[in-house]
Amino acid sequence: MSHRPPSGLAAVSAALLAMSRHLEMRDVLKTIVASARELLDAEYAALGVPDDHGGFAQFVVDGVSDEQWKAIGPLPRQHGILAAMLQEAKPQRLADVREDPRFEGWPDAHPDMSDFLGLPIQDGDETIGALFLANKRCPRPTGGCNFTEEDEELLGILAQHAAIALTNARLYERSRELTIAEERSRLAHELHDAVSQKLFSLRLTAQAAAALVDRDPARAKGELQQVATLAGEAVDELRAAVVELRPAALDEDGLVATLRTQIQVLDRAHTARVTFESAGVRALPSAQEEAMLRVAQEALHNALRHSGAGQVAVTLGRDASATVLRITDDGRGFDTHTVRRAGRHLGLVSMRHRAGSVGGRLTVDSEPGKGTTIQMEVPCG
C-alpha cells in the first residue's frame, strides 16, 4: 500500500477548501500546487499557466527552494512532456520521465526527477494549465515506488476543482481590471473638474494682474499673490491625482515595505516627525493591501497638511481576528460630531468607502486640541 500521511476524505476536503479560499491568481496557483503535493505525497509539484507565445505566463513550484528556483533560470517553454499535457489533454503517468522519448533534459540547477504524474487543467475544451508531480515519496529500499492509478484519479479530482478555482481567479482579475478602469475614469473626471477650474481661475487672475500693473500696482500685487495661491492648489491637485494613478508596487514589495519607504520619505520632507512600526503582519490579499495603503496615504496627507501635527505615528499590527492600521497625530484635532461637514474635506468618506470595499471598517477618534487617530481593520484570512 502506498504511503500517504494525509489520507482519506478529510484530506481531499481540506485541499479543495484551501483552493476555494483565494481569489488572487498567484495565491490560487500556490495553493493548488501545495495541496497536490501534500495530498499525493510527492517530493515536487508544479503548475504552469500557458501564454500565447509558446511559453508559460505563470509557473509555480512547490518543493524547490527560492535559491534553487532562481538558479534554474527562465520559465520553461512548452516542450516535451509539458507540451504533451497542454496539447493532448490527457494524463501522463511515467515510471521514469528521463526514459521517455519526449524528455529533453534538465537545466543544470534542476533537481533530478524520476517517476512523474501530470494532468492538464481544463475549462471546457480549453486547457488553462498543466499540473504535475514528481518523485513519489514512500519506502523504497530498491528504487522508486511510482504513482498509482489511484493517485491519477485523485489528481484528476483535484484538477477539476483547480479548473474552477483558476476560472474564478481569472474572472476576479478581470473584474478588478474593470474596477481599475472605472477608477481611472473617475479620477480623470475629477482631475478635469478640479484642476481645469483652478487653471481657468489662475489665467483670469493673471490677466487681471497684467491689466492693473501700470494703473494700480497695489491691486496687481494682490492679484499676483492670488495667482501663487491658485498655482499651489493646482499642484496639490495634480500631485494627489498622480498618487492615485500610480500606486506603489505592492505585488513586488508588499504593504509593510511600501509603507515603510513612503513614511521615510515623508519624514524627510516634512518638519513633523513621522514614524512607522510593524509587527506580526502577514501578506494580505492585494485588494486589502491596496485599500490599507490608500487609507494610510489619505490620513497622512491630512495629518501633515491640515492638522499642524509635530508627531505622526503609523503602526501596522495583527490581533487574533484582524490586521490593524493606525495613524495617530498630535495635531489640532476636530469635533467628531461635526464629521458630516468635515468628512468630505478630510477624505473620511473616501477612506470609509475603501475600508468597506474590502470587508473592513474605519474608526475616527479625535477631539479639538487632542489630535486624531484613524484606525482601519480588515479581517484576517
Disulfide bonds with the S-S distance in Angstrom:
Cys138-Cys145 1.81
